[in-house]
Amino acid sequence: MRRADVTNPIVVPQLYERIAERLASEISSGSPAAGERLPSERELARRLGVGRSSVREAIAVLQLRGILETRHGSGSYVATGAAAPQPAGSLSGTDYPADASPSGLLDARAIIEPRVARIVADHAQPDFEAEELLAVMADEPEHGWEQASPGARDRWNNADRMFHRRIAHMTQNAVLASIADYIAQVMDQPLWQRLRDEAIGVPGRASIHVAEHRMIYEAIVEGDPDAAEFNAAAHIKRVRRYMSLD
């Protein structure tokens, strides 16, 4: 039997999208009201019966869309004035295509990237392109990450995602390279970039990431599969922790 073409597939919202819709609906009804502080991520997770990582992703979405604003050291507040759109019924519309869950992306990277690093280390070959990307990441903004221009942030983030993509391309496996291409695309989505910028903005963290990237690369060049796999796995764990997606 020939399968019928699916022209209008049913799209199941991701968990963070459903949480964002729930919070947006509550804000639209006035609780919390404009200018009021949102409950903590831990409290929201307990009340909604979900994980903190999904709550954090939902809050980031609402921040990106101007419904919430962040005050460092204080929390998230309902935006006031013209910057706050009417949230009801708009989050899942075509104007705002859903990004992939950053937590889900990290789950996938934790499975794929350590194994990829091990495979590449079997060849023990240096790579000029990977070294160039490491050099870009090592050149941190002069006045600190929080004061960095959008261009400087973009260059760092682009080098970061392209470095991991390059490692996969070094396997010379077209399937793994295609998977890495998709992962790099997800790492360029606004939700990932929002949480990543917040995580990397803490002084010293960018330097740690660069050092971990260097350790992965050096293990590959030295032909040490065990070290390459271990360092890649440790790096993903740190990224998750810094992004508060444990």
Secondary structure as the mmCIF struct_conf table of DSSP 4:
data_model
#
loop_
_struct_conf.conf_type_id
_struct_conf.id
_struct_conf.beg_label_comp_id
_struct_conf.beg_label_asym_id
_struct_conf.beg_label_seq_id
_struct_conf.end_label_comp_id
_struct_conf.end_label_asym_id
_struct_conf.end_label_seq_id
HELX_LH_PP_P HELX_LH_PP_P1 ARG A 2 ASP A 5
BEND BEND1 THR A 7 ASN A 8
HELX_LH_PP_P HELX_LH_PP_P2 PRO A 9 GLN A 14
HELX_RH_AL_P HELX_RH_AL_P1 LEU A 15 SER A 28
TURN_TY1_P TURN_TY1_P1 SER A 29 GLY A 30
BEND BEND2 SER A 31 PRO A 32
HELX_LH_PP_P HELX_LH_PP_P3 ALA A 33 ALA A 33
TURN_TY1_P TURN_TY1_P2 ALA A 34 GLY A 35
HELX_LH_PP_P HELX_LH_PP_P4 GLU A 36 GLU A 36
STRN STRN1 ARG A 37 ARG A 37
HELX_LH_PP_P HELX_LH_PP_P5 LEU A 38 SER A 40
HELX_RH_AL_P HELX_RH_AL_P2 GLU A 41 LEU A 48
TURN_TY1_P TURN_TY1_P3 GLY A 49 GLY A 49
BEND BEND3 VAL A 50 VAL A 50
HELX_RH_AL_P HELX_RH_AL_P3 ARG A 52 LEU A 64
TURN_TY1_P TURN_TY1_P4 ARG A 65 GLY A 66
BEND BEND4 ILE A 67 ILE A 67
STRN STRN2 LEU A 68 ARG A 71
TURN_TY1_P TURN_TY1_P5 HIS A 72 SER A 74
STRN STRN3 GLY A 75 VAL A 78
HELX_RH_3T_P HELX_RH_3T_P1 GLY A 81 ALA A 83
BEND BEND5 ALA A 84 ALA A 84
TURN_TY1_P TURN_TY1_P6 ALA A 88 SER A 92
BEND BEND6 GLY A 93 GLY A 93
TURN_TY1_P TURN_TY1_P7 THR A 94 ASP A 95
BEND BEND7 TYR A 96 TYR A 96
HELX_LH_PP_P HELX_LH_PP_P6 PRO A 97 SER A 101
HELX_RH_AL_P HELX_RH_AL_P4 PRO A 102 ALA A 121
TURN_TY1_P TURN_TY1_P8 ASP A 122 HIS A 123
HELX_RH_AL_P HELX_RH_AL_P5 PHE A 128 ALA A 138
BEND BEND8 ASP A 139 ASP A 139
TURN_TY1_P TURN_TY1_P9 GLU A 142 HIS A 143
BEND BEND9 TRP A 145 TRP A 145
TURN_TY1_P TURN_TY1_P10 GLU A 146 GLN A 147
HELX_RH_AL_P HELX_RH_AL_P6 PRO A 150 HIS A 169
TURN_TY1_P TURN_TY1_P11 MET A 170 GLN A 172
HELX_RH_AL_P HELX_RH_AL_P7 ALA A 174 VAL A 186
TURN_TY1_P TURN_TY1_P12 MET A 187 ASP A 188
BEND BEND10 GLN A 189 GLN A 189
HELX_RH_AL_P HELX_RH_AL_P8 PRO A 190 ILE A 200
TURN_TY1_P TURN_TY1_P13 GLY A 201 GLY A 201
BEND BEND11 VAL A 202 VAL A 202
TURN_TY1_P TURN_TY1_P14 PRO A 203 GLY A 204
HELX_RH_AL_P HELX_RH_AL_P9 ARG A 205 VAL A 221
TURN_TY1_P TURN_TY1_P15 GLU A 222 GLY A 223
HELX_RH_AL_P HELX_RH_AL_P10 PRO A 225 TYR A 242
TURN_TY1_P TURN_TY1_P16 MET A 243 SER A 244
#
